[in-house]
Amino acid sequence: MAAWDLSVSVEELGPDAPPLKISVTSDLHIGGVILKVVEKSQIKQDWSDHALWWEQKQQWLLKPSWTLDKCGIHADARLCLTPQHKPLRLLLPSGVTLRLRACFSSPVFRCVTGLCKLLNIRRPEELSLLWPVEEKKKKKDKDVEEELYDITRAPLPSSIIPKLANGMPAFFAETPETEAVYKMLAVSQPAPAPETIAKLYRSTNITEKAHINSRWLDSSRSLLQQGVKENDKLLLRFKYYTFHDISPQADAVRLTQLYEQARWAILLEEIECTEEEMMVFAALQYHIGKVSLTEQFVASCPAMDDLDSALQCLEVKMEGESSADDMLETMTAPELHDYLKIFRPKRLTLKGYKQYWFTFKDTTISYFKSKEESCKEPIQQMNLKGCEVAPDVSVAGQKFCIRLLIPGPEGMNEVYLRCEHEQQYSRWMAACRLASKGKTLADSSFSSEVQSIQSFLAMQKTTPSTNAAQTDESINTHSLVSPRYQKKYKPKQLTPRILEAYQNVAQLSLTDAIQKFLQIWQALPDFGLSYIVVRFKGCRKDEVLGIANNRLIRIDLSVGDVVKTWRYNTMRQWNVNWDIKQVAIEFDGNVNIAFSCVTADCKIVHEYIGGYIFMSTRSREQSNTLNEELFHKLTGGHEAL
């Protein structure tokens, strides 16, 4: 075969060095090309991490046994021999920026898995990388050097990373500096100064929130293919809001970073919450900040972990071995009955609640004129499967309402139920939440749901202020509540309210306080919604699509109201037409929807839906193995097929 010249530039020779010309034949394999280039460069070093990057095609040549002919490489190809792992600046949810080596040649999904392995974050499939918001530089702003913590000397994520008994990767223990970095990852950091918070990017409306989701990187392509360069800055964030198998012993870094992401979502008003909820969040942050200075996360011991899991299995078995009487009891499904008040807000009417006799059976609420008429036909039945449930509560004002958005043929029907007291509210709210997920009152999680609602209500109760609240502790209220409440109240008004709520949480340990914070965050109505601006087929105006872990929500952009909800468990299939960039989804009952994306690429929507379906396939048994192939099948674009 005829020999021809191939030009390959070598990164180590410097940016201005001319490319090396080597003589090759078409049947030479990629490994042979690298060997010839290395010999010609005359640089003695470890080349094991290097690979060839084909500039025109924007792709890596990672199969050393493939020939040039098979790869389709001719004399006009511009190749570059470059390391596969390059330094990257990574901004974590807690605001800490690390400089570390990331894999630029494997898909982002595998790159994130490597980064999480390095930082000891389990369940890496829940996280992903996104571009930061471009900051507008003012002329008077001097270039402030951001604090960077360099851990580029850590072993490559592809290698085996030894861990110490407490789960900390061994290389963090090598120097006091790296150990301090690990502590910063695993322990909540004190809030920055109010001036720093004021400079942080805040999305003011739903469209701006949607723009954030247009910045996610594509999980099935590599960093270099997406224009990421050496030393670029990327954000590592939790993308999928389904947190599988959290264990405080093994998940110090994961729990802390998750708490930080939740805390900043609340402080920067990315998620709505009521004033009473904000005071509880503020009290928990204050408590966590205080306890973080003294108490450390409990380091886990492998033997104790084994004992814990053995006890859990035993508990499950013991639960399973119930007596025949219990079996009979559970076979007759439990029900709720009570007098409640109902209100249906029709436009232009004043709020008027009417009292009826309500029964809750399976996932359906029925109501009658009175208890005596409950044997007759109900006035109305409402099936709550697939509905939206939100609390409308003011503990101080003794208002305990449940807001339901029930899917109907024309859209969502809004209904308010008003309970008399918190015990009644806790039971009915728990029942509504379970029913919206298709679970009945017989479900084992009913009692724990009731308890968690009651404990949250107890936190919002204000006790007559004792001496503890009187002592004027200096609280930096600016770093505990969102700007809206800073404008509404003066610090001296906020301080006693936060300290009052603090008394209800002051006994919690650090881990319990963080888990309680996450639990309340997860109970917020808008929790876990990622917004994308879309244009539905046949419509003339833009609308918003909210993507959650179990449903899609259509939102009116002008009013912000939920128009319709579709559950994933009724989804038959979804398709993407990559040419016209349109997503089409088919649900049970011949329901078809199609939309094009306005603020983000349709690959992002496709990846969200496929990603959430992938998350739901995980089980506790196969907890440590990740089916990467299945993830790419569900989320990959047309390149993946």
N, C-alpha and C positions, 0 to 999 in steps of 0.2 A: 504493500500500500504506500501511496505517496506521502512523504512527510510534509508538514506545514507548520508555520509559526503561530504560537498562541501567546497572547500577552496577558500576564498575571501581575497585578500590583500587590505588594506585600506591605501590610500596615506597619510592621516593625522598621521598615527602611525609611519611614517618615512620609508626610503628605506630598512633599515636592519631588520625591525620588521617581524617576521614570519607571514604568512597568517593566518587569523582566520578560524577555522573549525566550520561550523554550520551544524546541523542535519536537513535535508530536505526530502520531498517526491516529486515524479515527478509531482504531480498535484499542487505544490505550485507555486504561480505566482511571477513574478519578483519583484513587489512591496513588497511582503511578505519577499522575500530574503533580500532586502535592509533594511527592518525594523529589521529583526533578526540581521543583521551585525551591524547596528547602536547601537542596545541594547547591543550587546556583546562588542563593542569597548569602551563603557562607556565614550564617549566624548560628552560633551554638546555643541552643536553649531547648526547653521542653515544648514541643509543638503539638502535644497530644490533644489540646483543646481547640486547635485551629481547624477551620473548614473553609471551603470555597463558597463565595457569594457571587451570584451572577447578576450584575447590575441591571442590564437591560430588562431581564425577565423578573427582576425583584424576587429571586428565589434562592434558597440554599441548595447546594449539591451535597447531600448528606449520605449518599449510598456509594461508598468507596469502590464497590465491585462493578458499578455501572460504567460502560464505556462512553467515550465522548460522543460517539455516534448515537448511542441509545438515549443520551441526554439531549441530543439535538444541538450540540455545540460545534460551531464552525469558526473560521479564522477571525470573523468580525466580533466575536464575543469578548466582552470586557469582564474578566474575573478578578476577584480580590481574595487574597488569603488573609483571614482575619479571625481573632479569637471568638468562640461561640459565647463565652461568658464575658460580659463587659460591666463596668461600674454603672450604677443607676442611683439616683437620689429618690428615696422612697419616703413619702409622707404618710405616717400612720394616723388612725383616727384620733389618737391622743395628742396630735400636734408635734410629735417627735419626728425629726427627719434623719433617716439613716442613709449612709452611703454604703452600698453593698454590691456584690457581683450577682447579676441576674443572667439567666439564659436567654440570649437573643435569637437562638435558632429553633427552639421548640415552640409549639403552640402556646399562647398565653395561659391556657388552662394548666399546662404542665409547668410553665414558668412560675405561676402562682403557687402551685403545689410545692415546688422547690423552695420558694421564699418562706412559705409557712413552716416548712420542715426546719429551715434555718432558725426561725424565730420561735419555734415550739408552739405553733398554733395548729390545733387539730381541726379536722373537717375543712380543708382548704377549698373544697368545691363551693362553699358558701361565700367566698370572697372573690374579688376580681380587681383589675386595675383600671383607672380612668385618668384622663388628662385633667390637670388643674385648671381653674378659671383664670383667664388672662387678667392680670392685675394692671389697672391703669396707673401708670407712674406719674406722679405729680412732680413738677420741676423742683419744688422745695424739698421733696423727699430725698434724703441722701441715701445712697446705696447701703442699706443695712445688711450686713453679713448675717445670713441665717445660721443658727447653730446646727452644725452637722456632726453626726456621730459616725465615725468611719469604722466599719467592720469588714472591709474588703479582704482582710487577711483570713477571714473564716474559710473553712473548707468549702469546696464547690457543692451546691445543693444536690448534684447528681450522685455524690459519693455518700457513703454511710456516715451519719453524724452520731458519734457516741454521746450518750446522755448521762448525767449524774443521777443519783438516787432521787433527787427532788424534781427531776424532769428537765432541769436546765441543760441545754446543750453544752458539752464539756468545754468547747473553745471559749465560752463566755467567762469561764472561771480562770483563764490563763493569766489575766492581769486585773488589777483593781479597777482600771478604766472600763474594760469590757463588762466586768461584773456590775458596775454602776449602770451601764447601758441596759443590761438585762433587767435590773431592778426598775428602771424607768418604764420598761415595757410591761412589767408584771404588777406594778403598783400605780394606782391612780395619781396623776400629777396635780399639784395645786393649780387653781385657775389662774390664767394670765391677768395682767393689769387691765382695767376697763378700757384704756386707750387701745390696747391690742385687740380686744374683743370688738370694739367699734369699727376697726379696720377690716374685720373679717367679712367675707362675702355673704350677704343675706338675700335670699330670694323673696321678693315681696308679693308675688302672685303665682297662680298655678302655672302660667306659661313659663315663668322663669324656673319653676321647679322642674318643668318638663325639659327645659334646655339642659339641665344638669345631666339627665339620662342620655343625652345625645353624645356624651363624652366617654362612654364606656368603650374599652378596647374590645376587639373581636377575639373571642376565646379560641377560635380555630386557626388563627394565623399568628405568625411569630412577631416579636416586637419590631425587628428590623424591617419586616414587610409592611408594618404600619407607620413607618417614618419615625420610630423612636431612635434617638441617637445616644451615643455614650454620654453619661452624666446628665441626661435629661431628668426632669422631675415628674414623677407619677404618684397618684394617690392609691393606697391600698385600702379598700373599703369592703364591708359586708354588703353583698349585692342581693343575695337571696335571703329573705326574712323567714327562714325555717331553720331554727338552731337545733341540730340533732345531737342528742346524747351529751348534754353539758354536764361535766363532772368537776366540781370545784377543786378537787385534789389535782387533777391532771391539766386543768384548763386555766391556770393563773393568767397567762398572757391573753388568751382568747376572751376570757370573761372581762378583764380590764379594758381591752380595746373595744369590746362590744358595748360596755358601759359608757366609754368615752364617746362612741359614735351616737349612742342614744341621747347622752347628755347634751352634745352639741346640736343634735337635731331639735331638741326642745329649746335650748338657749337661743338658737338662731331662727326660731319659729318656722322650721321646716315642717313641723307637725303641730296641729292645733291641740290645745288642752285648756280646761277651765281654770278659773282663778284658784279654786280650792286644790285642784290637782297640782297646779304650779307651786303652791305653798308646800305640798308634801314632797314634790321633786326637790325643791330648794332645801327643805329640812334634811332629806336623805343625802343630797350632795354635801351639805355642811357637815353631816355626821361622817360620811365616807372620807371627806378631806381631813377631818380631825383624827379619825381612827387610822388612816393610812400612815400618819406620821409615826405611830407607835406600834401598831399591830401588823404583822406580816401575814401573807397567805400561808395556810397550813401546807407545809411541804408533804407530799404524799409518799408513802412507803409502799413499794410493790406488794409486799406480803399483806398489808392491810387492805389494799385495793382488791386483791383476790378474795379476801375474807368478805369484803363488802358485796362483791358480785355474787359470791356463793350464798350469802344471806338473802340477797334480793331474789335469787332463783328459788330459794327455799320458801320465801314469802309468797311468791307466785304459786308454787305448788300447794302450799297450805290453803291459799285462797281457793284454789281449784277443788280441793277435797272438802266440799261442803255437804251438809246432811240433806236428807230427802225433804225435810220440812223447809229448809232454805230454798231448795230447788223449786218447790211449789210456790213459795212466796214470790220468787223472781219471775216465775212463768206468768203470774197475773201482773201485768205491767202496772207500775205505780202511776198515779194521776195526781194533779193538783186541782183543788176547788177553792174558790173564794170570791167575795164581792170585790170587784175592782172598778175603777172609772175609766171610760174610754173616750177618746176624742179623735175625730178625723178632720184634720185641717183642710177644709175646702176653701178655695180662694174667697176673699171678701167676707168671711164670717168671723165673729168674735170667738175666742176660745171658750167652748162650753163642754165641760166633762159630764158625762152621764154615767150613772152607776148601773151595772148589770152583774149577773151571776156568771162567773167564768169557769170553764173546765179546761184543763190542759192534758191531752192524752196523746201518746206517741209524739208526733211533731206538729200536732194541730191544736189550735185554740178555738173553742166554741163559746158563744155567750148567749145567755137567756135573760128574759125579763126579770125572773126571780129564781130562787133556789127551788121553789115548788114546781116551776115549769120546766125544770131541767130534764124531765123525762120526755118532753115533747120535742118538736123540731127546733133546732137553734135558730136565733135571728140571723146569725152568720157564722161560717166556719172559715178560719184562716190557716192555711198550711204554711209553716214558717221555714220549710226547707229552702235553702238558698236565699233567705232574706238578709237584710243588713240590720244589725242590732247596735244601738248606741245608747249609753246612759244619758239621762237628763236630770242630774241630781244636784241638790244643794243641801248639804247636811245641816248647815246653820239655819236655812229657811225651812227645814223639814219637808223638802220636796223630793219625792222619789218617783221619777217617771222613767219609762222605757220607751225609746223611740224605735219604731219598726218601719223598715221600708220593704214592703212585700211585693215580689215580682208578679205583675199581672200582664195580660195580653197587650195592653196599651202602654205599659211602662211600670214604674214603681208606685205602689199605693202607700201613702204615709199614714201611720197610725200611732197614737200615743196611748200608753197604758199608765194609769196613775195608781200607785200603791199607798196604803195607809202608813206603814212603818217599815223600818229597814229589814226586819226579819222576813216580812212578806216580799219585799222588793228583792232580797237576796235569792230567795227560792225561785221567784218567777223570772228574774234576770238570768239566773244560771240555766233554767229550763229553756229560755229563748235562745241563749247562746249555743246550747247543745243542739237544739232543733235546727238552728240555721246551718249547722254542719251535718244535719241528717241523723243526729243521735237522739235517742229517747231518754226519758227519765230513769230508765232501768240501767243506763250506762254507769260504769263504775266511777267515772270522773265527776258525777253530779254533786256528790257531797263535798269533794275538794273544791269544786267551782264555787259552791255556796260559801265555803269557809274563806276562800280568797277574796270574794266580794265583801264579806262582812269585815275581814281584817283591814281592807282598804277603806271602808266607811269609817272604821274606828280611828284610822290615822287622820281622817279629815275632821274628827271631832275636836273642838277646842275646849280644853279644860280650863276652869278658872285659874288664871295665871298664878303659879306658885312663886316662891322666892327665886327659883332658878331663872325664870323668865324676866324677873325684875332686874337682876344684875345686868348692867348694860355691857353685854359682851360685844366686842367690836366685830361685826360681821360685814364682810365685803358683799353687800346685797347685789352689786352690779354683776358679779360673776355667778350669782345663784338664780336670778330670774331673767326672763326674756325682756328685751327693750320695751315691749308694750306695757309691762307692769312697772318698769322703771319710770316711764312717762306718767303713768297713772298715780303712783304713790311715791312719797318721799322715803328715803332710807329709814328714817326714824319711825315711819308707819309700817314699813315692811319687817323691820327687825323683830318686834314683838310677835308678829304673826308667824314668822319663820320659826322663832324659838318655841312658840306654842306647839306647832306641828312637830318640832324636834323632840319634845318630851315623849311623844308616842313612839319614836324610833330609836331613842338614845341607848336602849339596851341591846340593840342588834349588833352582832359581830360584823366584821368587815365583809365577809363573804355573803352573809345573810342580807346585809344592807344593799349590796350590789344586786343580788338576785331579786330582792323586793323591788328595787328601782326598775329592773328589766321587766319584771312581771307587770308593773303598773303601766309601763311604756307599751307593752304588748297588748294591754287591754284598751288602749286609746282607739277611738273609732277609725282614725285614718292610719293606724299602724300598718307598716309594710306595704304601703301603696307607692308604686313607681309610676309617674305620669309621663305620657307621651301625647303630643298634640297630633291628631289624625284628622283625616277627611273621609267620612263614611261614603260609600258608593251611593250615588244618587242624591247626595246632600250638597248644598251650596256653601255651607259655613263650616269652619273648623270646630272640632269638638275635642274633648280630652278623653283618652283611654287610661284608666287606672289599672295597673297590673298588680295583683296580689298573689299570695301563695296558693290560693284555692279558687280564685275567680277573676273575671275581667269586669270592669265597671265602665259604663259610658256616662260621661259627665258633661252637662251643658256648660260651655265655656263662659257664657255671659253671666249666668246666675250662680254657677258652681253647684247645681243640684244634680243628684244621681238620677239618671234617666232610666237605666236598665242595668241588670247584673246577669252575667252568665257564669255558671260554675264549670270548672274543668271536668268534674265527674259526669257532666252531660255532653262533653265534647266528643265528637266522633272522629274528626280529623281537622288538620289545618294545613294549608298550602301557601307557598309564597311564589308569586309570579315575579321573578327577579328582573324581567325586562321592563315591566311597567311599575315595578316596586309596589306591589299590592299584596296584602295578606288576606286570605279568605279562610273563614272558619265555619265548620258545619257542626251544629248541635243536634241533640235528640229532638224529635218532633218536627223535622224538616225546617229547622231554624238555620238560616244561612246569613252570615254577615261578611262584608268585605270592606276594607279601608286601605287608604294609602297613608304613609307617615309624613308629617310636615316637619317636625323638629328633629327627628332622628332617622337613621337608616332603618329600613324594615328588618334588617338582620338583627338589630337590637331587640325588637319586639319578638321576633322568632326565637331568639336565644333565651329571652325571659320565659316565654311559655314552655319551651322545651326543657329549660333549666329547672323550672318548678316541678314539671312532671318527673324529671330525673330525681329531684330531691325526694319526691314522695315514694320512690322505689327503694329507698335505703331502709335497712332494718338493723336491729341491734346486734343480731348474730354476726353478720358479715361487716361488723363495724369498722374494721381496719383496712378492708380491701376496697379500692375505688375502681368502679367499672368505667374507665376513661373512654373506652370504645363506645359504650352506650350513650355517654354524655355527648360525644361528637355526632353520633347518629341522630340524636334528638335536637341538637342545637346547630349543627354544621350547616353551612350554606350549600349552594349548588357545587362548590368546589369539593365538598366532603363526599358527594355521592360517587 
